[in-house]
Amino acid sequence: MRIFSRLVWLFMFAVWSLVAALTAVEAWRACNSKYWPTTTGTVIAFYGKPDYQYSVAGKSHVSSYVSCNELFNHGLWVDNSSKYAVRYPLNSKVTVHYSPSRPTLAVLDTKFDSTVWIAVVVLVAAAGLCAAGFIFGWRLRFRPRLRWPSA
């Protein structure tokens, strides 16, 4: 039974570590987006959030990320869809911040929500707890449910 517990702890450690790493990388990208180079773009479509076209080094790209916070919170646009419709009408000119290492990744708004770092710390702590469970061999105990005495 101890080997089963260790395997469960190892699996949970791997999952929490992966989620923490992916969230941290996307949050780091979003945090640094304010330092990315800029270009001008045009809003070409709107499907809940604007699709905009821009050019970098002679190549044309299309993106739909509005806020840098959408890089790690992919559902954020749902809450802001009506604001985006007013702020980014069709055929309007926009300032596009694009990643110099990957020009297909671009955002319009670089105001970063730093509370995501709290989530990263909690995810790392969860991974650490699972690592401790694996290292120290904590047993997972499944207690039987209390049942009412039958009459």
Buried (B, 14 or more C-beta within 10 A) or exposed (E): EEEEBBEBBBEBBBEBBEBBBEBBEBBBBBBEBEEBEEBEBBBEEBEEBBBBBBBBEEEEBEBBBBBBBBBBBEEBBEEBBEEBBEBBEEEEEBEBBBBEEEBEBBBBBBEBBEEBBEBBEEBBEBBBBBBEBBEEEBBEEEEEEEEEEEE
